[in-house]
Amino acid sequence: MASWKVNPIMEWSTDGGTTWTQISDHGRAPLDISVERIENKQRMADGTLRRHTVAKKRTFSTSWENLPSVATSFLANGQSGGWIENFHDTVDGPFHMRLRAGSDRDLTLTGLAGKVLLVMFTDFSKNVVKRGTAFDLWTLDITLEEV
């Protein structure tokens, strides 16, 4: 699995987007983005369907394999598994997330790149894959939902 050296796909902030922390792409699986419609649907007497959509909310899920538990040179400016776990444990509510484009030259690209999203953790799991004297290697799985 390749990773960007200076441009991880995801950044998180708890101070309203003033300070951004890059999340490591080391061993990251694809970032899955799904959309949930919050809506009222009703079938009419003549068989037609009426739908009133209140909002569309995204769910972001990814995982990391062999992510070092502490900061190492493998992480290429991103955060370690221990940092991500601590962030999850200390941030109970919503926080800001920014997704970056591949080139990161123009954050006004179409799609989600450069947009600041308010998200919350809805799932977090950790497996200790390998133990080491300097650090352990973990598998992390997270799911974030748009607030």
Buried (B, 14 or more C-beta within 10 A) or exposed (E): EEBBEEBBBBBBBBEEBEEBBBBBBBBBEEBEBEEEEEEEEEEEEEEEEEEEEEEEBBBBBBBBBBBBBEBEEBBBEBBBBBBBBEBBEEEEEBBBBBBBBEEBEEEEBEEBBBEBBEBBBEEBEBEEEEEEEEBBBBBBBBBBBBE
